[in-house]
Amino acid sequence: MSSGKLLIVDDSENIRSVLTLNFEHLGYKVFSARDGDEALRLLDSENPDVVILDVMMPRQNGFQVCRKIKSDPAHAATPVIFLTAKGQKEDRYWGKDCGADEYLTKPFSAAELERIIERLMDRRRADMTSRQFDDEVDGRRRKGEVFSVMSVAFDTKTLTVFRQKYGELRLHEVIEGIRQTVEVIVREEASEALVWMAGDNVLKAILPGERERAQALRDRIVAQSDLLLKSFYDDQDASRGYVVARHGAEAREVHIPLLSIQAVLEFEAPADSSS
């Protein structure tokens, strides 16, 4: 049996009832709301682990509610799943643009929704918040440990072009793939991978050891990430090494490089170190 708290937000009483019965049977504690205003009140009072959110609702639509959840530091880490009849490409775009973690359309598979919720809850348990990450860094400094903080980011222009051509769902897979790559490599050097996802396109990780050791880890992460990123493109873009975009009123052809990551190290040495 599962455990955890779900908030189901839908103006359809039938949908709320079906989902509530299903997930209570699986062991979840379920709260439900019929509109965005009620959803935000329950978010503050019950602090659910996952929010399942419709788009078309009275008072505030789902996109508005999702933006408020993701912009609130107290709830930004709460996973949001859109479950909606709005399945057009632009709807999915706005869903990802406002910060949703997943986007499912009605009719939906209950088994698929269950798997997604379990995965998101597992990820949330493993996630570190910004404050936890900063506390970990400060604690290591006080202990005099030697380590580096690595910040990983995508080039904004290439990220935008990738999103426009391949869509939000593929971009989500890219970011999750990079996250997993960093975790796997860091775990080879430390018993625990201390990785924090700071938004959609910035990741931070603690790399143990002296500067040269951290640099070697950074170089491995960059090399493996570049190989992974290339695999998300179609054969034509991957083989030529760029994406063709159109710019300006004349639709002038512009060549945009493939996605790559920029990884910067901030080295932390003990206060009494002469290095």
C-alpha positions, 0 to 999 in steps of 0.5 A, spaced: 500 500 500 502 507 498 502 512 503 502 520 502 497 525 500 494 527 494 490 533 492 485 532 486 483 539 483 477 538 478 470 541 477 467 535 475 464 531 481 465 525 477 472 525 476 473 527 483 469 521 486 473 516 481 480 518 483 478 519 490 476 512 491 481 509 487 487 512 490 484 511 497 484 504 496 491 504 494 492 507 501 493 515 499 490 520 503 486 524 498 483 531 498 479 534 493 477 541 490 472 544 485 476 550 483 482 554 483 481 558 490 479 552 494 485 548 491 490 553 494 487 554 500 487 546 501 495 547 499 496 551 504 492 547 510 494 540 508 501 540 504 499 535 499 505 531 496 502 531 489 497 535 486 493 533 480 490 539 476 484 540 471 485 546 466 478 548 465 475 550 472 471 556 474 475 562 478 482 560 476 484 555 471 489 550 472 495 554 469 494 560 473 494 555 479 500 551 477 504 558 476 502 560 483 504 553 486 511 553 483 512 560 484 511 559 492 517 557 495 513 553 500 510 549 495 515 550 489 517 543 490 510 540 490 509 535 483 503 538 479 500 533 474 495 536 469 489 531 468 485 535 462 481 534 456 485 539 453 490 535 449 493 540 443 500 542 442 499 549 445 496 546 451 501 542 453 506 547 452 503 552 457 502 546 462 510 545 461 511 553 461 507 554 468 512 548 471 507 542 471 511 536 472 507 531 467 501 532 463 496 527 461 489 527 457 482 525 458 481 519 457 486 517 461 489 510 464 489 509 471 495 505 471 499 510 468 497 515 473 498 511 479 505 510 476 507 517 475 504 519 482 509 514 485 515 516 481 514 523 482 513 522 490 520 518 489 523 523 486 520 528 491 523 524 497 530 524 494 530 531 492 533 537 496 530 543 497 534 550 496 535 551 503 537 543 504 542 544 499 545 550 502 545 547 509 549 542 507 554 546 503 555 550 510 555 544 514 561 541 510 565 548 510 564 548 518 567 541 518 573 543 514 571 538 508 574 539 501 569 539 496 566 543 490 560 546 488 558 544 480 553 549 477 550 546 470 546 550 466 544 550 458 545 555 453 538 559 453 538 560 446 539 552 444 534 550 449 529 555 446 530 552 439 530 545 442 523 546 446 520 550 439 522 544 435 521 538 439 516 540 445 516 540 452 515 533 453 522 531 450 525 537 453 523 534 460 526 528 458 532 531 456 533 535 463 531 529 467 536 525 463 542 530 465 540 530 472 540 522 472 547 522 469 550 527 474 547 523 480 550 516 477 557 519 476 557 523 483 555 516 486 561 513 484 565 518 488 560 518 494 555 514 497 550 519 496 549 524 490 547 531 493 544 534 487 539 539 487 535 541 481 534 549 481 529 550 476 528 547 469 535 549 466 540 549 472 542 544 476 547 544 482 551 538 485 556 537 491 563 534 488 567 531 493 575 531 494 581 536 491 580 541 485 583 536 480 578 530 482 572 535 482 575 537 475 575 530 473 568 529 475 566 535 471 569 533 465 566 526 465 559 529 466 560 534 461 562 528 456 557 524 457 552 529 457 554 531 450 553 524 448 546 523 451 544 530 449 545 528 441 541 522 442 535 526 443 535 529 436 533 526 430 538 523 425 538 529 421 540 534 426 544 530 430 549 528 424 549 535 421 550 538 428 545 544 428 538 545 428 535 549 422 531 555 425 528 561 421 529 568 423 526 575 422 520 577 417 524 574 411 525 567 415 532 567 414 535 561 415 539 560 422 543 554 424 543 553 432 548 549 435 545 542 439 544 543 446 550 542 451 551 544 458 556 549 461 559 546 468 562 551 473 566 549 479 566 553 485 572 550 489 571 550 497 578 548 501 579 548 508 580 555 511 587 554 514 589 551 507 594 554 503 592 552 496 
